[in-house]
């Protein structure tokens, strides 16, 4: 696993500075401590699946986090 693109948060959180610097085909991994779940996706996957996040005021300001992990994220779930 590329630790450079590995992030650990209490909730599913997308940080603009960490994602926007990647190439479209580069993957990143987010470990969600509250749920003990790990998600891996490419920047392209993120932009396509979470377009609502990308277009949100919160993400544009720096980050977006979900109180509860949305069902659409589970196609990126990996085993811990």
mmJSON file of the N, C-alpha and C atoms, coordinates in Angstrom:
{"data_MODEL":{"atom_site":{
"group_PDB":["ATOM","ATOM","ATOM","ATOM","ATOM","ATOM","ATOM","ATOM","ATOM","ATOM","ATOM","ATOM","ATOM","ATOM","ATOM","ATOM","ATOM","ATOM","ATOM","ATOM","ATOM","ATOM","ATOM","ATOM","ATOM","ATOM","ATOM","ATOM","ATOM","ATOM","ATOM","ATOM","ATOM","ATOM","ATOM","ATOM","ATOM","ATOM","ATOM","ATOM","ATOM","ATOM","ATOM","ATOM","ATOM","ATOM","ATOM","ATOM","ATOM","ATOM","ATOM","ATOM","ATOM","ATOM","ATOM","ATOM","ATOM","ATOM","ATOM","ATOM","ATOM","ATOM","ATOM","ATOM","ATOM","ATOM","ATOM","ATOM","ATOM","ATOM","ATOM","ATOM","ATOM","ATOM","ATOM","ATOM","ATOM","ATOM","ATOM","ATOM","ATOM","ATOM","ATOM","ATOM","ATOM","ATOM","ATOM","ATOM","ATOM","ATOM","ATOM","ATOM","ATOM","ATOM","ATOM","ATOM","ATOM","ATOM","ATOM","ATOM","ATOM","ATOM","ATOM","ATOM","ATOM","ATOM","ATOM","ATOM","ATOM","ATOM","ATOM","ATOM","ATOM","ATOM","ATOM","ATOM","ATOM","ATOM","ATOM","ATOM","ATOM","ATOM","ATOM","ATOM","ATOM","ATOM","ATOM","ATOM","ATOM","ATOM","ATOM","ATOM","ATOM","ATOM","ATOM","ATOM","ATOM","ATOM","ATOM","ATOM","ATOM","ATOM","ATOM","ATOM","ATOM","ATOM","ATOM","ATOM","ATOM","ATOM","ATOM","ATOM","ATOM","ATOM","ATOM","ATOM","ATOM","ATOM","ATOM","ATOM","ATOM","ATOM","ATOM","ATOM","ATOM","ATOM","ATOM","ATOM","ATOM","ATOM","ATOM","ATOM","ATOM","ATOM","ATOM","ATOM","ATOM","ATOM","ATOM","ATOM","ATOM","ATOM","ATOM","ATOM","ATOM","ATOM","ATOM","ATOM","ATOM","ATOM","ATOM","ATOM","ATOM","ATOM","ATOM","ATOM","ATOM","ATOM","ATOM","ATOM","ATOM","ATOM","ATOM","ATOM","ATOM","ATOM","ATOM","ATOM","ATOM","ATOM","ATOM","ATOM","ATOM","ATOM","ATOM","ATOM","ATOM","ATOM","ATOM","ATOM","ATOM","ATOM","ATOM","ATOM","ATOM","ATOM","ATOM","ATOM","ATOM","ATOM","ATOM","ATOM","ATOM","ATOM","ATOM","ATOM","ATOM","ATOM","ATOM","ATOM"],
"id":[1,2,3,4,5,6,7,8,9,10,11,12,13,14,15,16,17,18,19,20,21,22,23,24,25,26,27,28,29,30,31,32,33,34,35,36,37,38,39,40,41,42,43,44,45,46,47,48,49,50,51,52,53,54,55,56,57,58,59,60,61,62,63,64,65,66,67,68,69,70,71,72,73,74,75,76,77,78,79,80,81,82,83,84,85,86,87,88,89,90,91,92,93,94,95,96,97,98,99,100,101,102,103,104,105,106,107,108,109,110,111,112,113,114,115,116,117,118,119,120,121,122,123,124,125,126,127,128,129,130,131,132,133,134,135,136,137,138,139,140,141,142,143,144,145,146,147,148,149,150,151,152,153,154,155,156,157,158,159,160,161,162,163,164,165,166,167,168,169,170,171,172,173,174,175,176,177,178,179,180,181,182,183,184,185,186,187,188,189,190,191,192,193,194,195,196,197,198,199,200,201,202,203,204,205,206,207,208,209,210,211,212,213,214,215,216,217,218,219,220,221,222,223,224,225,226,227,228,229,230,231,232,233,234,235,236,237,238,239,240],
"type_symbol":["N","C","C","N","C","C","N","C","C","N","C","C","N","C","C","N","C","C","N","C","C","N","C","C","N","C","C","N","C","C","N","C","C","N","C","C","N","C","C","N","C","C","N","C","C","N","C","C","N","C","C","N","C","C","N","C","C","N","C","C","N","C","C","N","C","C","N","C","C","N","C","C","N","C","C","N","C","C","N","C","C","N","C","C","N","C","C","N","C","C","N","C","C","N","C","C","N","C","C","N","C","C","N","C","C","N","C","C","N","C","C","N","C","C","N","C","C","N","C","C","N","C","C","N","C","C","N","C","C","N","C","C","N","C","C","N","C","C","N","C","C","N","C","C","N","C","C","N","C","C","N","C","C","N","C","C","N","C","C","N","C","C","N","C","C","N","C","C","N","C","C","N","C","C","N","C","C","N","C","C","N","C","C","N","C","C","N","C","C","N","C","C","N","C","C","N","C","C","N","C","C","N","C","C","N","C","C","N","C","C","N","C","C","N","C","C","N","C","C","N","C","C","N","C","C","N","C","C","N","C","C","N","C","C","N","C","C","N","C","C"],
"label_atom_id":["N","CA","C","N","CA","C","N","CA","C","N","CA","C","N","CA","C","N","CA","C","N","CA","C","N","CA","C","N","CA","C","N","CA","C","N","CA","C","N","CA","C","N","CA","C","N","CA","C","N","CA","C","N","CA","C","N","CA","C","N","CA","C","N","CA","C","N","CA","C","N","CA","C","N","CA","C","N","CA","C","N","CA","C","N","CA","C","N","CA","C","N","CA","C","N","CA","C","N","CA","C","N","CA","C","N","CA","C","N","CA","C","N","CA","C","N","CA","C","N","CA","C","N","CA","C","N","CA","C","N","CA","C","N","CA","C","N","CA","C","N","CA","C","N","CA","C","N","CA","C","N","CA","C","N","CA","C","N","CA","C","N","CA","C","N","CA","C","N","CA","C","N","CA","C","N","CA","C","N","CA","C","N","CA","C","N","CA","C","N","CA","C","N","CA","C","N","CA","C","N","CA","C","N","CA","C","N","CA","C","N","CA","C","N","CA","C","N","CA","C","N","CA","C","N","CA","C","N","CA","C","N","CA","C","N","CA","C","N","CA","C","N","CA","C","N","CA","C","N","CA","C","N","CA","C","N","CA","C","N","CA","C","N","CA","C","N","CA","C","N","CA","C","N","CA","C","N","CA","C"],
"label_alt_id":[null,null,null,null,null,null,null,null,null,null,null,null,null,null,null,null,null,null,null,null,null,null,null,null,null,null,null,null,null,null,null,null,null,null,null,null,null,null,null,null,null,null,null,null,null,null,null,null,null,null,null,null,null,null,null,null,null,null,null,null,null,null,null,null,null,null,null,null,null,null,null,null,null,null,null,null,null,null,null,null,null,null,null,null,null,null,null,null,null,null,null,null,null,null,null,null,null,null,null,null,null,null,null,null,null,null,null,null,null,null,null,null,null,null,null,null,null,null,null,null,null,null,null,null,null,null,null,null,null,null,null,null,null,null,null,null,null,null,null,null,null,null,null,null,null,null,null,null,null,null,null,null,null,null,null,null,null,null,null,null,null,null,null,null,null,null,null,null,null,null,null,null,null,null,null,null,null,null,null,null,null,null,null,null,null,null,null,null,null,null,null,null,null,null,null,null,null,null,null,null,null,null,null,null,null,null,null,null,null,null,null,null,null,null,null,null,null,null,null,null,null,null,null,null,null,null,null,null,null,null,null,null,null,null,null,null,null,null,null,null],
"label_comp_id":["UNK","UNK","UNK","UNK","UNK","UNK","UNK","UNK","UNK","UNK","UNK","UNK","UNK","UNK","UNK","UNK","UNK","UNK","UNK","UNK","UNK","UNK","UNK","UNK","UNK","UNK","UNK","UNK","UNK","UNK","UNK","UNK","UNK","UNK","UNK","UNK","UNK","UNK","UNK","UNK","UNK","UNK","UNK","UNK","UNK","UNK","UNK","UNK","UNK","UNK","UNK","UNK","UNK","UNK","UNK","UNK","UNK","UNK","UNK","UNK","UNK","UNK","UNK","UNK","UNK","UNK","UNK","UNK","UNK","UNK","UNK","UNK","UNK","UNK","UNK","UNK","UNK","UNK","UNK","UNK","UNK","UNK","UNK","UNK","UNK","UNK","UNK","UNK","UNK","UNK","UNK","UNK","UNK","UNK","UNK","UNK","UNK","UNK","UNK","UNK","UNK","UNK","UNK","UNK","UNK","UNK","UNK","UNK","UNK","UNK","UNK","UNK","UNK","UNK","UNK","UNK","UNK","UNK","UNK","UNK","UNK","UNK","UNK","UNK","UNK","UNK","UNK","UNK","UNK","UNK","UNK","UNK","UNK","UNK","UNK","UNK","UNK","UNK","UNK","UNK","UNK","UNK","UNK","UNK","UNK","UNK","UNK","UNK","UNK","UNK","UNK","UNK","UNK","UNK","UNK","UNK","UNK","UNK","UNK","UNK","UNK","UNK","UNK","UNK","UNK","UNK","UNK","UNK","UNK","UNK","UNK","UNK","UNK","UNK","UNK","UNK","UNK","UNK","UNK","UNK","UNK","UNK","UNK","UNK","UNK","UNK","UNK","UNK","UNK","UNK","UNK","UNK","UNK","UNK","UNK","UNK","UNK","UNK","UNK","UNK","UNK","UNK","UNK","UNK","UNK","UNK","UNK","UNK","UNK","UNK","UNK","UNK","UNK","UNK","UNK","UNK","UNK","UNK","UNK","UNK","UNK","UNK","UNK","UNK","UNK","UNK","UNK","UNK","UNK","UNK","UNK","UNK","UNK","UNK","UNK","UNK","UNK","UNK","UNK","UNK"],
"label_asym_id":["A","A","A","A","A","A","A","A","A","A","A","A","A","A","A","A","A","A","A","A","A","A","A","A","A","A","A","A","A","A","A","A","A","A","A","A","A","A","A","A","A","A","A","A","A","A","A","A","A","A","A","A","A","A","A","A","A","A","A","A","A","A","A","A","A","A","A","A","A","A","A","A","A","A","A","A","A","A","A","A","A","A","A","A","A","A","A","A","A","A","A","A","A","A","A","A","A","A","A","A","A","A","A","A","A","A","A","A","A","A","A","A","A","A","A","A","A","A","A","A","A","A","A","A","A","A","A","A","A","A","A","A","A","A","A","A","A","A","A","A","A","A","A","A","A","A","A","A","A","A","A","A","A","A","A","A","A","A","A","A","A","A","A","A","A","A","A","A","A","A","A","A","A","A","A","A","A","A","A","A","A","A","A","A","A","A","A","A","A","A","A","A","A","A","A","A","A","A","A","A","A","A","A","A","A","A","A","A","A","A","A","A","A","A","A","A","A","A","A","A","A","A","A","A","A","A","A","A","A","A","A","A","A","A","A","A","A","A","A","A"],
"label_entity_id":["1","1","1","1","1","1","1","1","1","1","1","1","1","1","1","1","1","1","1","1","1","1","1","1","1","1","1","1","1","1","1","1","1","1","1","1","1","1","1","1","1","1","1","1","1","1","1","1","1","1","1","1","1","1","1","1","1","1","1","1","1","1","1","1","1","1","1","1","1","1","1","1","1","1","1","1","1","1","1","1","1","1","1","1","1","1","1","1","1","1","1","1","1","1","1","1","1","1","1","1","1","1","1","1","1","1","1","1","1","1","1","1","1","1","1","1","1","1","1","1","1","1","1","1","1","1","1","1","1","1","1","1","1","1","1","1","1","1","1","1","1","1","1","1","1","1","1","1","1","1","1","1","1","1","1","1","1","1","1","1","1","1","1","1","1","1","1","1","1","1","1","1","1","1","1","1","1","1","1","1","1","1","1","1","1","1","1","1","1","1","1","1","1","1","1","1","1","1","1","1","1","1","1","1","1","1","1","1","1","1","1","1","1","1","1","1","1","1","1","1","1","1","1","1","1","1","1","1","1","1","1","1","1","1","1","1","1","1","1","1"],
"label_seq_id":[1,1,1,2,2,2,3,3,3,4,4,4,5,5,5,6,6,6,7,7,7,8,8,8,9,9,9,10,10,10,11,11,11,12,12,12,13,13,13,14,14,14,15,15,15,16,16,16,17,17,17,18,18,18,19,19,19,20,20,20,21,21,21,22,22,22,23,23,23,24,24,24,25,25,25,26,26,26,27,27,27,28,28,28,29,29,29,30,30,30,31,31,31,32,32,32,33,33,33,34,34,34,35,35,35,36,36,36,37,37,37,38,38,38,39,39,39,40,40,40,41,41,41,42,42,42,43,43,43,44,44,44,45,45,45,46,46,46,47,47,47,48,48,48,49,49,49,50,50,50,51,51,51,52,52,52,53,53,53,54,54,54,55,55,55,56,56,56,57,57,57,58,58,58,59,59,59,60,60,60,61,61,61,62,62,62,63,63,63,64,64,64,65,65,65,66,66,66,67,67,67,68,68,68,69,69,69,70,70,70,71,71,71,72,72,72,73,73,73,74,74,74,75,75,75,76,76,76,77,77,77,78,78,78,79,79,79,80,80,80],
"pdbx_PDB_ins_code":[null,null,null,null,null,null,null,null,null,null,null,null,null,null,null,null,null,null,null,null,null,null,null,null,null,null,null,null,null,null,null,null,null,null,null,null,null,null,null,null,null,null,null,null,null,null,null,null,null,null,null,null,null,null,null,null,null,null,null,null,null,null,null,null,null,null,null,null,null,null,null,null,null,null,null,null,null,null,null,null,null,null,null,null,null,null,null,null,null,null,null,null,null,null,null,null,null,null,null,null,null,null,null,null,null,null,null,null,null,null,null,null,null,null,null,null,null,null,null,null,null,null,null,null,null,null,null,null,null,null,null,null,null,null,null,null,null,null,null,null,null,null,null,null,null,null,null,null,null,null,null,null,null,null,null,null,null,null,null,null,null,null,null,null,null,null,null,null,null,null,null,null,null,null,null,null,null,null,null,null,null,null,null,null,null,null,null,null,null,null,null,null,null,null,null,null,null,null,null,null,null,null,null,null,null,null,null,null,null,null,null,null,null,null,null,null,null,null,null,null,null,null,null,null,null,null,null,null,null,null,null,null,null,null,null,null,null,null,null,null],
"Cartn_x":[0.846,0.0,0.879,0.538,1.285,0.865,1.733,1.412,1.234,1.822,1.687,0.234,-0.503,-1.89,-2.838,-2.426,-3.223,-3.614,-4.909,-5.407,-6.273,-6.22,-6.901,-7.756,-9.068,-10.001,-11.047,-11.682,-12.767,-13.975,-14.238,-15.362,-14.827,-15.667,-15.258,-15.068,-13.83,-13.451,-12.641,-12.98,-12.26,-11.586,-10.258,-9.473,-9.059,-9.479,-9.213,-7.718,-6.886,-5.446,-4.816,-5.355,-4.803,-5.266,-6.464,-7.043,-6.714,-6.841,-6.656,-5.238,-4.267,-2.872,-2.564,-3.487,-3.288,-3.616,-3.035,-3.451,-4.764,-5.54,-6.857,-6.808,-5.741,-5.653,-4.923,-4.502,-3.846,-4.886,-4.585,-5.496,-5.125,-6.128,-5.909,-6.777,-6.37,-7.057,-7.42,-8.637,-9.104,-9.541,-8.943,-9.363,-10.308,-11.502,-12.513,-12.521,-11.938,-11.797,-13.135,-14.115,-15.399,-16.074,-15.859,-16.5,-15.522,-14.23,-13.168,-13.283,-13.389,-13.531,-12.498,-12.07,-11.074,-11.623,-11.464,-11.947,-10.779,-10.702,-9.68,-10.353,-9.957,-10.509,-9.502,-9.703,-8.869,-9.487,-8.703,-9.232,-10.421,-10.305,-11.397,-12.654,-12.493,-13.633,-14.296,-13.475,-13.992,-14.804,-14.241,-14.928,-16.246,-16.268,-17.488,-18.539,-18.128,-19.07,-19.516,-18.616,-18.906,-18.925,-19.574,-19.644,-20.337,-21.259,-21.913,-20.902,-19.927,-18.881,-17.98,-17.522,-16.619,-17.235,-18.539,-19.219,-19.709,-19.463,-19.936,-19.052,-19.64,-18.912,-17.856,-18.211,-17.306,-16.032,-16.165,-14.996,-14.169,-14.83,-14.113,-13.324,-13.794,-13.101,-11.995,-11.941,-10.854,-11.165,-12.365,-12.679,-14.172,-14.54,-15.938,-15.935,-16.794,-16.887,-18.338,-18.54,-19.872,-20.054,-21.185,-21.53,-21.689,-22.36,-22.577,-22.103,-21.316,-20.784,-21.932,-21.97,-23.064,-22.904,-24.013,-23.989,-23.13,-23.086,-22.301,-20.805,-20.36,-18.933,-18.542,-19.507,-19.186,-18.652,-18.791,-18.184,-16.657,-16.16,-14.719,-14.165,-15.007,-14.59,-13.565,-12.493,-11.474,-11.371,-10.852,-10.705,-9.603,-9.846,-8.819,-7.82],
"Cartn_y":[-1.199,0.0,1.247,2.197,3.443,4.348,4.451,5.262,6.74,7.165,8.558,8.89,7.879,8.09,7.343,7.191,6.512,7.546,7.596,8.596,7.922,8.411,7.811,8.901,8.675,9.651,8.934,9.652,9.088,8.753,9.616,9.413,9.427,8.998,9.049,10.52,10.875,12.268,12.38,13.362,13.625,14.991,14.986,16.218,16.64,17.817,18.328,18.325,18.792,18.894,17.516,16.487,15.137,14.471,14.778,14.116,14.856,16.16,16.928,16.883,16.561,16.482,15.166,14.199,12.897,12.935,12.004,11.781,11.016,11.075,10.427,8.934,8.26,6.81,6.413,7.386,7.082,6.788,5.801,5.395,6.053,6.185,6.605,5.727,5.613,4.758,5.572,5.365,6.036,4.972,5.01,4.141,4.951,4.415,5.087,4.412,5.085,4.518,4.186,5.058,4.832,3.538,3.141,1.943,0.785,1.049,0.069,-0.474,0.458,0.109,0.871,0.239,0.829,0.888,2.023,2.249,2.672,2.082,2.459,2.752,3.865,4.266,5.148,5.319,6.246,7.641,8.607,9.975,10.021,9.31,9.28,8.667,7.545,6.93,7.93,8.625,9.61,10.691,11.254,12.33,11.86,10.603,10.086,9.685,9.018,8.509,9.576,10.472,11.483,12.892,13.029,14.347,15.374,14.892,15.812,16.394,15.598,16.068,17.065,16.69,17.543,18.921,18.971,20.244,20.973,20.405,21.024,22.193,23.125,24.277,23.803,22.804,22.277,21.706,20.866,20.273,21.357,22.261,23.343,24.19,24.221,24.956,24.134,22.835,22.043,20.598,20.312,18.91,18.703,17.431,17.031,15.723,15.613,14.329,13.95,12.645,12.078,11.683,12.028,11.568,10.056,9.549,8.117,7.789,6.736,6.35,6.01,6.648,6.394,5.028,4.466,3.141,3.117,4.21,4.225,4.056,4.253,4.088,2.622,1.758,0.361,-0.438,0.064,-0.66,-0.497,0.402,0.618,0.036,-0.689,-1.283,-2.386,-2.359,-3.416,-4.058,-5.272,-5.969,-5.325,-5.225,-4.672,-5.743],
"Cartn_z":[0.0,0.0,0.0,-0.788,-0.862,0.288,1.289,2.483,2.136,1.043,0.622,0.275,-0.184,-0.565,0.37,1.621,2.644,3.687,3.989,4.931,5.98,7.18,8.33,8.981,8.978,9.557,10.396,11.284,12.087,11.21,10.223,9.294,7.868,6.916,5.512,5.143,4.882,4.656,3.377,2.576,1.34,1.459,1.396,1.486,0.079,-0.314,-1.66,-1.987,-1.077,-1.355,-1.584,-0.966,-1.127,-2.422,-2.85,-4.02,-5.318,-5.301,-6.54,-7.077,-6.231,-6.683,-7.412,-7.356,-7.988,-9.474,-10.228,-11.617,-11.573,-12.632,-12.656,-12.335,-12.747,-12.545,-11.263,-10.458,-9.182,-8.111,-7.294,-6.216,-4.899,-4.055,-2.671,-1.781,-0.537,0.421,1.653,2.118,3.328,4.327,5.505,6.599,7.481,7.72,8.547,9.923,10.905,12.249,12.901,12.785,13.462,13.028,11.779,11.233,11.029,11.248,10.993,9.568,8.617,7.206,6.382,5.293,4.413,2.995,2.353,0.996,0.103,-1.088,-2.06,-3.397,-3.994,-5.29,-6.003,-7.299,-8.056,-7.971,-8.372,-8.433,-9.396,-10.52,-11.494,-10.88,-10.157,-9.464,-8.531,-7.769,-6.817,-7.525,-8.594,-9.318,-9.931,-10.392,-11.004,-9.97,-8.917,-7.917,-6.93,-6.594,-5.574,-6.172,-7.319,-7.968,-7.07,-6.229,-5.283,-4.301,-3.907,-2.993,-3.712,-4.904,-5.689,-5.913,-6.12,-6.392,-5.15,-3.982,-2.742,-2.308,-1.616,-1.08,-0.079,0.711,1.722,1.097,0.083,-0.578,-1.263,-1.924,-2.602,-1.609,-0.356,0.699,1.362,1.054,1.622,1.93,2.458,2.759,2.897,2.796,2.95,3.708,4.728,5.428,5.646,5.646,5.843,7.298,7.883,9.22,9.207,8.162,7.971,6.558,6.439,5.131,4.177,3.0,2.048,1.368,0.96,0.336,-0.928,-1.676,-2.913,-2.669,-1.448,-1.137,-1.021,-0.751,-0.455,-1.64,-2.855,-3.97,-3.951,-3.113,-2.968,-1.666,-0.945,0.328,0.08,0.853,0.807,2.171,2.208,3.484,4.296,5.589,6.496,6.845],
"occupancy":[1.0,1.0,1.0,1.0,1.0,1.0,1.0,1.0,1.0,1.0,1.0,1.0,1.0,1.0,1.0,1.0,1.0,1.0,1.0,1.0,1.0,1.0,1.0,1.0,1.0,1.0,1.0,1.0,1.0,1.0,1.0,1.0,1.0,1.0,1.0,1.0,1.0,1.0,1.0,1.0,1.0,1.0,1.0,1.0,1.0,1.0,1.0,1.0,1.0,1.0,1.0,1.0,1.0,1.0,1.0,1.0,1.0,1.0,1.0,1.0,1.0,1.0,1.0,1.0,1.0,1.0,1.0,1.0,1.0,1.0,1.0,1.0,1.0,1.0,1.0,1.0,1.0,1.0,1.0,1.0,1.0,1.0,1.0,1.0,1.0,1.0,1.0,1.0,1.0,1.0,1.0,1.0,1.0,1.0,1.0,1.0,1.0,1.0,1.0,1.0,1.0,1.0,1.0,1.0,1.0,1.0,1.0,1.0,1.0,1.0,1.0,1.0,1.0,1.0,1.0,1.0,1.0,1.0,1.0,1.0,1.0,1.0,1.0,1.0,1.0,1.0,1.0,1.0,1.0,1.0,1.0,1.0,1.0,1.0,1.0,1.0,1.0,1.0,1.0,1.0,1.0,1.0,1.0,1.0,1.0,1.0,1.0,1.0,1.0,1.0,1.0,1.0,1.0,1.0,1.0,1.0,1.0,1.0,1.0,1.0,1.0,1.0,1.0,1.0,1.0,1.0,1.0,1.0,1.0,1.0,1.0,1.0,1.0,1.0,1.0,1.0,1.0,1.0,1.0,1.0,1.0,1.0,1.0,1.0,1.0,1.0,1.0,1.0,1.0,1.0,1.0,1.0,1.0,1.0,1.0,1.0,1.0,1.0,1.0,1.0,1.0,1.0,1.0,1.0,1.0,1.0,1.0,1.0,1.0,1.0,1.0,1.0,1.0,1.0,1.0,1.0,1.0,1.0,1.0,1.0,1.0,1.0,1.0,1.0,1.0,1.0,1.0,1.0,1.0,1.0,1.0,1.0,1.0,1.0,1.0,1.0,1.0,1.0,1.0,1.0],
"B_iso_or_equiv":[0.0,0.0,0.0,0.0,0.0,0.0,0.0,0.0,0.0,0.0,0.0,0.0,0.0,0.0,0.0,0.0,0.0,0.0,0.0,0.0,0.0,0.0,0.0,0.0,0.0,0.0,0.0,0.0,0.0,0.0,0.0,0.0,0.0,0.0,0.0,0.0,0.0,0.0,0.0,0.0,0.0,0.0,0.0,0.0,0.0,0.0,0.0,0.0,0.0,0.0,0.0,0.0,0.0,0.0,0.0,0.0,0.0,0.0,0.0,0.0,0.0,0.0,0.0,0.0,0.0,0.0,0.0,0.0,0.0,0.0,0.0,0.0,0.0,0.0,0.0,0.0,0.0,0.0,0.0,0.0,0.0,0.0,0.0,0.0,0.0,0.0,0.0,0.0,0.0,0.0,0.0,0.0,0.0,0.0,0.0,0.0,0.0,0.0,0.0,0.0,0.0,0.0,0.0,0.0,0.0,0.0,0.0,0.0,0.0,0.0,0.0,0.0,0.0,0.0,0.0,0.0,0.0,0.0,0.0,0.0,0.0,0.0,0.0,0.0,0.0,0.0,0.0,0.0,0.0,0.0,0.0,0.0,0.0,0.0,0.0,0.0,0.0,0.0,0.0,0.0,0.0,0.0,0.0,0.0,0.0,0.0,0.0,0.0,0.0,0.0,0.0,0.0,0.0,0.0,0.0,0.0,0.0,0.0,0.0,0.0,0.0,0.0,0.0,0.0,0.0,0.0,0.0,0.0,0.0,0.0,0.0,0.0,0.0,0.0,0.0,0.0,0.0,0.0,0.0,0.0,0.0,0.0,0.0,0.0,0.0,0.0,0.0,0.0,0.0,0.0,0.0,0.0,0.0,0.0,0.0,0.0,0.0,0.0,0.0,0.0,0.0,0.0,0.0,0.0,0.0,0.0,0.0,0.0,0.0,0.0,0.0,0.0,0.0,0.0,0.0,0.0,0.0,0.0,0.0,0.0,0.0,0.0,0.0,0.0,0.0,0.0,0.0,0.0,0.0,0.0,0.0,0.0,0.0,0.0,0.0,0.0,0.0,0.0,0.0,0.0],
"pdbx_formal_charge":[null,null,null,null,null,null,null,null,null,null,null,null,null,null,null,null,null,null,null,null,null,null,null,null,null,null,null,null,null,null,null,null,null,null,null,null,null,null,null,null,null,null,null,null,null,null,null,null,null,null,null,null,null,null,null,null,null,null,null,null,null,null,null,null,null,null,null,null,null,null,null,null,null,null,null,null,null,null,null,null,null,null,null,null,null,null,null,null,null,null,null,null,null,null,null,null,null,null,null,null,null,null,null,null,null,null,null,null,null,null,null,null,null,null,null,null,null,null,null,null,null,null,null,null,null,null,null,null,null,null,null,null,null,null,null,null,null,null,null,null,null,null,null,null,null,null,null,null,null,null,null,null,null,null,null,null,null,null,null,null,null,null,null,null,null,null,null,null,null,null,null,null,null,null,null,null,null,null,null,null,null,null,null,null,null,null,null,null,null,null,null,null,null,null,null,null,null,null,null,null,null,null,null,null,null,null,null,null,null,null,null,null,null,null,null,null,null,null,null,null,null,null,null,null,null,null,null,null,null,null,null,null,null,null,null,null,null,null,null,null],
"auth_seq_id":[1,1,1,2,2,2,3,3,3,4,4,4,5,5,5,6,6,6,7,7,7,8,8,8,9,9,9,10,10,10,11,11,11,12,12,12,13,13,13,14,14,14,15,15,15,16,16,16,17,17,17,18,18,18,19,19,19,20,20,20,21,21,21,22,22,22,23,23,23,24,24,24,25,25,25,26,26,26,27,27,27,28,28,28,29,29,29,30,30,30,31,31,31,32,32,32,33,33,33,34,34,34,35,35,35,36,36,36,37,37,37,38,38,38,39,39,39,40,40,40,41,41,41,42,42,42,43,43,43,44,44,44,45,45,45,46,46,46,47,47,47,48,48,48,49,49,49,50,50,50,51,51,51,52,52,52,53,53,53,54,54,54,55,55,55,56,56,56,57,57,57,58,58,58,59,59,59,60,60,60,61,61,61,62,62,62,63,63,63,64,64,64,65,65,65,66,66,66,67,67,67,68,68,68,69,69,69,70,70,70,71,71,71,72,72,72,73,73,73,74,74,74,75,75,75,76,76,76,77,77,77,78,78,78,79,79,79,80,80,80],
"auth_comp_id":["UNK","UNK","UNK","UNK","UNK","UNK","UNK","UNK","UNK","UNK","UNK","UNK","UNK","UNK","UNK","UNK","UNK","UNK","UNK","UNK","UNK","UNK","UNK","UNK","UNK","UNK","UNK","UNK","UNK","UNK","UNK","UNK","UNK","UNK","UNK","UNK","UNK","UNK","UNK","UNK","UNK","UNK","UNK","UNK","UNK","UNK","UNK","UNK","UNK","UNK","UNK","UNK","UNK","UNK","UNK","UNK","UNK","UNK","UNK","UNK","UNK","UNK","UNK","UNK","UNK","UNK","UNK","UNK","UNK","UNK","UNK","UNK","UNK","UNK","UNK","UNK","UNK","UNK","UNK","UNK","UNK","UNK","UNK","UNK","UNK","UNK","UNK","UNK","UNK","UNK","UNK","UNK","UNK","UNK","UNK","UNK","UNK","UNK","UNK","UNK","UNK","UNK","UNK","UNK","UNK","UNK","UNK","UNK","UNK","UNK","UNK","UNK","UNK","UNK","UNK","UNK","UNK","UNK","UNK","UNK","UNK","UNK","UNK","UNK","UNK","UNK","UNK","UNK","UNK","UNK","UNK","UNK","UNK","UNK","UNK","UNK","UNK","UNK","UNK","UNK","UNK","UNK","UNK","UNK","UNK","UNK","UNK","UNK","UNK","UNK","UNK","UNK","UNK","UNK","UNK","UNK","UNK","UNK","UNK","UNK","UNK","UNK","UNK","UNK","UNK","UNK","UNK","UNK","UNK","UNK","UNK","UNK","UNK","UNK","UNK","UNK","UNK","UNK","UNK","UNK","UNK","UNK","UNK","UNK","UNK","UNK","UNK","UNK","UNK","UNK","UNK","UNK","UNK","UNK","UNK","UNK","UNK","UNK","UNK","UNK","UNK","UNK","UNK","UNK","UNK","UNK","UNK","UNK","UNK","UNK","UNK","UNK","UNK","UNK","UNK","UNK","UNK","UNK","UNK","UNK","UNK","UNK","UNK","UNK","UNK","UNK","UNK","UNK","UNK","UNK","UNK","UNK","UNK","UNK","UNK","UNK","UNK","UNK","UNK","UNK"],
"auth_asym_id":["A","A","A","A","A","A","A","A","A","A","A","A","A","A","A","A","A","A","A","A","A","A","A","A","A","A","A","A","A","A","A","A","A","A","A","A","A","A","A","A","A","A","A","A","A","A","A","A","A","A","A","A","A","A","A","A","A","A","A","A","A","A","A","A","A","A","A","A","A","A","A","A","A","A","A","A","A","A","A","A","A","A","A","A","A","A","A","A","A","A","A","A","A","A","A","A","A","A","A","A","A","A","A","A","A","A","A","A","A","A","A","A","A","A","A","A","A","A","A","A","A","A","A","A","A","A","A","A","A","A","A","A","A","A","A","A","A","A","A","A","A","A","A","A","A","A","A","A","A","A","A","A","A","A","A","A","A","A","A","A","A","A","A","A","A","A","A","A","A","A","A","A","A","A","A","A","A","A","A","A","A","A","A","A","A","A","A","A","A","A","A","A","A","A","A","A","A","A","A","A","A","A","A","A","A","A","A","A","A","A","A","A","A","A","A","A","A","A","A","A","A","A","A","A","A","A","A","A","A","A","A","A","A","A","A","A","A","A","A","A"],
"auth_atom_id":["N","CA","C","N","CA","C","N","CA","C","N","CA","C","N","CA","C","N","CA","C","N","CA","C","N","CA","C","N","CA","C","N","CA","C","N","CA","C","N","CA","C","N","CA","C","N","CA","C","N","CA","C","N","CA","C","N","CA","C","N","CA","C","N","CA","C","N","CA","C","N","CA","C","N","CA","C","N","CA","C","N","CA","C","N","CA","C","N","CA","C","N","CA","C","N","CA","C","N","CA","C","N","CA","C","N","CA","C","N","CA","C","N","CA","C","N","CA","C","N","CA","C","N","CA","C","N","CA","C","N","CA","C","N","CA","C","N","CA","C","N","CA","C","N","CA","C","N","CA","C","N","CA","C","N","CA","C","N","CA","C","N","CA","C","N","CA","C","N","CA","C","N","CA","C","N","CA","C","N","CA","C","N","CA","C","N","CA","C","N","CA","C","N","CA","C","N","CA","C","N","CA","C","N","CA","C","N","CA","C","N","CA","C","N","CA","C","N","CA","C","N","CA","C","N","CA","C","N","CA","C","N","CA","C","N","CA","C","N","CA","C","N","CA","C","N","CA","C","N","CA","C","N","CA","C","N","CA","C","N","CA","C","N","CA","C","N","CA","C","N","CA","C","N","CA","C","N","CA","C"],
"pdbx_PDB_model_num":[1,1,1,1,1,1,1,1,1,1,1,1,1,1,1,1,1,1,1,1,1,1,1,1,1,1,1,1,1,1,1,1,1,1,1,1,1,1,1,1,1,1,1,1,1,1,1,1,1,1,1,1,1,1,1,1,1,1,1,1,1,1,1,1,1,1,1,1,1,1,1,1,1,1,1,1,1,1,1,1,1,1,1,1,1,1,1,1,1,1,1,1,1,1,1,1,1,1,1,1,1,1,1,1,1,1,1,1,1,1,1,1,1,1,1,1,1,1,1,1,1,1,1,1,1,1,1,1,1,1,1,1,1,1,1,1,1,1,1,1,1,1,1,1,1,1,1,1,1,1,1,1,1,1,1,1,1,1,1,1,1,1,1,1,1,1,1,1,1,1,1,1,1,1,1,1,1,1,1,1,1,1,1,1,1,1,1,1,1,1,1,1,1,1,1,1,1,1,1,1,1,1,1,1,1,1,1,1,1,1,1,1,1,1,1,1,1,1,1,1,1,1,1,1,1,1,1,1,1,1,1,1,1,1,1,1,1,1,1,1]
}}}
